[in-house]
């Protein structure tokens, strides 16, 4: 009855099933692993002490910024230089701007420092003069499209759409760190900007998308197996009917 399994048509069907099911299971397991990694990162981020509870570490010891060092308290010494506003930033539900001042460090490189948040219409305070030592939460360079950050075009002089070395490379002649810090204690009457969670470390929409994709891949595997059994059953019934003379032989 099952001699039809040896036909070229069924060899093709069986080969497809043998390849498709392991592929679907692999992809589902991979997506599940991505979700579990995000859960682990989220739990580690929740257990991590806040910036005010951490011992300050020299900036260069925490680079490059990754999920382990993002949010750590970094310290650097130098002199403030150029200053920019980063508009369309919210704090406590209010709109305003980040005051971004470039710190020329003793090592010669330039570090973007968010000295604090400024309400719309408020006067921008000048940066402290002379040599200063800054202490704040280390952050990775922003990229467009993540966490609501966008590379705003057509901004007036003195404003930036996002905080990154790429957006500063044509504005300052010095080598810019591919990172920035937000001061633990804001100066000049500004409000301190809290450190953002590292990208990919929270249970956000992307995390639950991974979980949804996991279910989809396992459903695909089950569907392939279901269709194979259904075709096998129909073919077996047709073969049995032919043996009983209830159905003509296929031409």
C-alpha positions in Angstrom: 0.0 0.0 0.0 2.9 2.3 0.8 4.9 1.6 -2.4 4.0 5.1 -3.5 6.6 6.4 -1.0 9.3 5.3 -3.4 8.0 7.4 -6.3 10.0 10.5 -7.3 7.2 12.7 -6.2 7.3 11.4 -2.7 11.0 11.4 -2.6 10.8 15.2 -3.2 8.1 15.6 -0.5 10.0 13.5 2.1 13.2 15.4 1.4 11.4 18.7 1.8 10.0 17.6 5.2 13.3 16.2 6.4 15.0 19.6 5.7 12.1 21.9 6.7 11.3 20.5 10.2 14.9 20.7 11.5 15.3 24.2 10.0 12.1 25.4 11.7 13.1 23.9 15.0 16.6 25.5 14.7 15.1 28.9 13.9 12.6 28.7 16.7 15.3 27.7 19.2 17.5 30.5 18.0 14.7 33.1 18.5 14.0 31.6 21.9 17.7 32.0 22.8 17.5 35.6 21.8 14.5 36.2 24.0 16.3 34.4 26.9 19.4 36.6 26.4 17.3 39.7 26.6 15.6 38.4 29.8 19.1 37.7 31.3 20.3 41.2 30.3 17.2 42.8 31.8 17.7 40.9 35.1 21.4 41.9 35.2 20.5 45.5 34.5 18.0 45.5 37.4 20.5 44.1 39.8 23.2 46.5 38.8 23.8 49.3 41.3 22.7 52.8 40.2 25.3 55.4 39.1 25.3 57.0 42.5 26.1 53.6 44.2 29.0 52.7 42.0 32.7 53.5 42.4 33.8 55.9 39.7 36.3 54.3 37.2 38.6 56.1 34.8 36.8 56.4 31.4 39.4 54.5 29.4 39.1 51.5 31.6 35.4 51.1 30.7 35.8 51.3 26.9 34.6 50.1 24.5 31.0 50.5 25.8 29.0 47.3 25.9 26.1 45.9 28.0 28.4 45.4 30.9 30.0 48.8 31.0 27.0 50.9 29.8 25.6 52.8 32.7 28.8 52.4 34.8 30.1 55.5 36.6 33.1 57.0 34.6 35.3 59.9 35.4 37.5 62.1 33.2 39.5 65.3 33.5 39.9 68.1 31.0 38.6 71.4 29.9 35.2 72.2 28.4 35.0 73.5 24.9 32.2 73.7 22.3 28.6 73.4 23.5 25.5 72.1 21.7 21.9 71.6 22.4 20.2 68.3 21.6 16.5 69.2 21.1 13.3 67.2 21.4 14.3 65.4 24.6 11.8 64.7 27.4 12.3 64.5 31.1 9.5 63.9 33.6 7.0 64.4 30.7 8.3 67.8 29.8 10.0 68.8 26.5 13.4 70.3 26.4 17.0 69.8 25.3 20.1 68.1 26.5 23.0 70.5 27.1 26.0 68.7 25.4 29.4 70.1 26.1 32.6 68.7 24.7 35.3 68.0 27.2 38.9 68.1 25.8 40.5 65.4 28.1 44.0 65.4 29.3 44.7 62.5 26.9 43.9 64.8 23.9 40.6 63.1 22.9 37.2 64.8 23.1 34.4 63.4 25.3 30.8 64.5 24.8 29.3 65.3 28.2 25.6 65.8 28.8 25.7 68.4 31.6 21.9 68.2 32.1 18.5 68.8 30.7 17.2 72.3 29.9 13.5 73.3 29.6 12.3 74.9 26.4 12.8 78.6 26.4 15.3 78.6 29.3 18.7 80.2 29.0 21.6 77.9 28.3 24.1 78.1 31.2 27.8 78.4 30.3 30.1 75.6 31.0 32.5 75.9 34.0 35.9 77.4 33.1 39.3 75.8 33.7 40.1 72.2 34.4 37.3 70.1 35.6 36.8 66.5 36.6 33.5 65.1 35.4 31.7 62.0 36.9 28.7 60.4 35.2 27.1 57.4 33.7 28.8 56.1 30.6 26.6 55.7 27.5 27.1 54.2 24.0 26.8 56.5 21.0 23.2 56.9 19.9 22.0 55.6 16.5 19.0 56.8 14.5 15.8 54.8 15.1 16.7 53.4 18.5 14.7 54.4 21.6 13.0 57.2 19.8 16.3 58.8 18.7 16.3 60.4 15.3 18.9 62.2 13.2 17.0 65.4 12.8 17.9 67.2 9.6 18.0 70.9 9.0 18.8 71.8 12.6 20.1 75.3 13.3 23.7 75.9 14.1 24.6 74.7 17.6 22.1 71.9 17.7 22.5 68.1 17.2 19.9 65.5 16.4 21.7 62.7 18.3 24.8 62.2 20.4 27.4 60.2 18.5 30.9 60.5 17.3 29.5 60.3 13.7 27.5 63.5 14.2 30.4 65.3 15.7 33.2 64.2 13.4 32.7 67.1 11.0 32.1 69.7 13.8 35.2 69.3 15.9 38.8 68.7 14.7 39.7 66.4 17.6 39.3 62.6 17.9 35.9 62.1 19.6 35.2 59.2 21.9 32.6 56.8 20.6 30.7 57.2 23.9 29.4 60.0 26.1 28.6 60.5 29.8 25.7 62.1 31.5 26.7 63.9 34.7 25.5 62.3 38.0 25.0 65.8 39.4 24.0 68.4 36.8 25.6 71.9 37.0 24.4 75.4 36.1 20.9 74.8 37.4 20.3 72.0 34.9 18.4 68.8 35.7 20.5 65.6 35.7 19.7 63.2 32.8 19.3 59.6 34.0 21.3 57.0 32.3 19.4 55.0 29.7 19.4 51.2 29.7 21.8 49.5 27.3 20.3 48.7 23.9 18.9 45.2 23.8 18.9 44.7 27.6 15.2 45.4 28.3 12.0 43.5 27.9 10.9 45.8 25.1 8.8 45.1 22.0 11.8 43.5 20.2 12.1 41.0 23.1 8.5 39.9 22.7 8.9 39.8 18.9 11.6 37.2 19.5 9.2 35.2 21.6 6.5 35.6 18.9 8.8 34.4 16.2 9.7 31.4 18.4 6.1 30.3 18.4 5.7 31.0 14.7 8.7 28.7 13.7 7.4 25.9 15.9 4.0 26.3 14.4 5.5 26.1 10.9 7.3 22.8 11.9 4.0 21.4 13.2 2.2 22.5 10.1 4.7 20.8 7.8 4.4 17.6 9.8 0.6 17.8 9.7 0.5 18.3 6.0 2.9 15.4 5.4 0.6 13.1 7.5 -2.4 14.4 5.7 -0.9 13.8 2.2 0.3 10.3 3.3 -3.2 9.4 4.6 -4.9 10.6 1.4 -2.4 8.8 -0.8 -2.7 5.6 1.3 -6.5 5.7 1.0 -6.3 6.3 -2.7 -3.9 3.3 -3.1 -6.2 1.1 -1.0 -9.2 2.1 -3.1 -7.3 1.2 -6.3 -6.4 -2.2 -4.8 -10.1 -2.8 -4.1 -11.0 -1.5 -7.6 -12.9 1.5 -6.3 -10.7 4.0 -8.0 -9.1 3.7 -11.4 -5.3 3.5 -11.7 -3.7 6.9 -12.4 -2.7 7.4 -16.0 
